[in-house]
């Protein structure tokens, strides 16, 4: 099963939404799903930290945003 989850917050920014997204991604990966998290890049190179995760991350340009605006901001 392939799962894509969009979140407006993720590491290196610490917060409840990011922690919840990480827990969901970790749990479904342990269950055998192919998990990809779509997260903001905060204007940084996060490749080293993302490589250590058990699931894939795709970063979009931006910082903390409201999820209602996130899909429009991810289209390049």
C-alpha positions, 0 to 999 in steps of 0.5 A: 500500500502506498500512502502520501501524507501532507503536513504543514510542520515537520522537523527541524521545527518541533511541534505537535503536528510534526510529531503526530505526522512522524508517529503516523509515518513510523507506524504505517511503515512498521506495518509494511506500507510504502510511506511518503511524507510531504513536508516543508523545507524551511529554506534548509537542506534537510537531506541528512536528517531525512535520510535517517528516517524509516520512511521517505520525505519529499520537501516543498519550498516554504515554512510553517503554513496552514494546511488549507494553503499547502496543496497550492504551494507545493505545485511548482 
